[in-house]
Amino acid sequence: MVSSHIVSSHEALHGNRTTNFIRIRYQDIWKLLLANPLGTPADLVNTIFDLELSTAKSPKPKPGDKSTKYYIRTYAIEVSQFRSILERMVEDGYGSYDQVSVWLKNTDEMEPTSTITVRYCGKSTNRPWDRHYNDVMSSAESSFIVRFLRMVSKRCPDVLAEATVQIVTRISTTFKRLAQDIDITEQVLIVLFGDGILNIETGGDSSMKITGDDHTAFTNLGNVNLVKLLRDELRPCPPLMRQAVEQYAGAVRKYVDANESTTNSNKFQFTDETERIITQQGTPKVLPGTSAAVMVTLGSDIGELYENKASPFFAGASKASRAVSDCYNYFALWEQDASKTMGQDVDHNLVKSLALDELMPFANLFGWFKKDPKDYPAARILLYQYLTAVKPMVVLAFGELVSDNTSFLPCILLTDF
């Protein structure tokens, strides 16, 4: 029964009510949220997001403050109440929403008195609490969320009384962004809560419509073997680009030699072999006729990369590189024809071989062994030198530190590519 899954998942994380939250692993909470959002209570979600409560007493934005605030509204409701509201909404003409049928099916075998959690995510330049209040008090009939909240207020007002509105502080912005970027951030937040989300209507100031061409392109991905495509279509790195990558590695070496106190660790020293590896892993094969790399992956720093001896990132010299490589190796197996790969084992050396063939170029924000705030400006300049040399169409950055320090990338794409 679904209800037993919810209870067991909750108990697996909590043990009993006196369990200390410090003992809960964040990754277990993420797994529960992604697998069973209806069964993930607010107290668990509060441990994996930086949230700030928005209430009727919260200060309103100052005049001229147009910062975007992303928020999560949380409603804990009994299964019987939830189903009763949905069934009435179906009678009122809201049964055309596919998600309503999904909810009714998924809650069919749950204990009627068990509690589930549903959420509504959104964005606002005003106080998020006011958006919640306005929806509750609205007389409009067309919106699903407004109709749902009206039914809740009539049938189980205690649910609204205990509802919370929380701002996701880490993604709320104080600077101006493109409207499409603001909408994409909201959509990503919505997706995280899966079937537990009340955002079931299309919309948004800059909402993206799925066209027939989009569907065709997505379907065609199932007929494309990306590994074969990389090997068959890409061309050897041009001599001038190869020389530019070597110059980048040399520039990193020169900086390290001049700043040994902040760049070298007690365990490792920057050597000729280190410089050679930076050149080797950073050299890409290119698209024909463009002299541009398809994708470059960016890490933060070499750190404890070398467990045994110096080697490129995708050679699997660290736990992080092996984890990333395993993901790609599984993807490569899945994209092949299932009828031909049934029962086959994963090729755990695939990514390593792609890297050695210059098909998986990699570079670090800090091309040395440790991170020091004093080196941030130079690290950005050196990385710019590398990316300008290889002109990647896609840049995949590992981690918040790398993403924050590569915010200049749109400028590169506009000016150089």
Secondary structure, 3 states (H helix, E strand, C coil): CHHHHHHHHHHHHHCCCCCCHHHCCHHHHHHHHHHCHHHCCHHHHHHHCCEEECCCCCCCCCCCCCCEEEEEEEEEEEHHHHHHHHHHHHHHHHCCCHHHHHHHHHCCCCCCCCEEEEEEEEEECCCHHHHHHHHHHCCCCCCHHHHHHHHHHHHCHHHHHCCEEEEECCCCECCCCCHHHHHHHHHHHHHHCHHHECCCCCCCCCCCCCCHHHHHHHHHHCCCCHHHHHHHHCECCCHHHHHHHHHHHHHHHHHHHHCHHHHCCCCCCCCHHHHHHHHHHHCCCECCCCCCCCEEEEEEECCCCCCCCCCCHHHCCCHHHHHHHHHHHHHHHHCCCHHHHCCCCCCCCHHHHHHHCCCCCEEEEECCCCCCHHHHHHHHHHHHHHHHHHCCCEEEECCHHHHHCCCCHHHHHHHHC
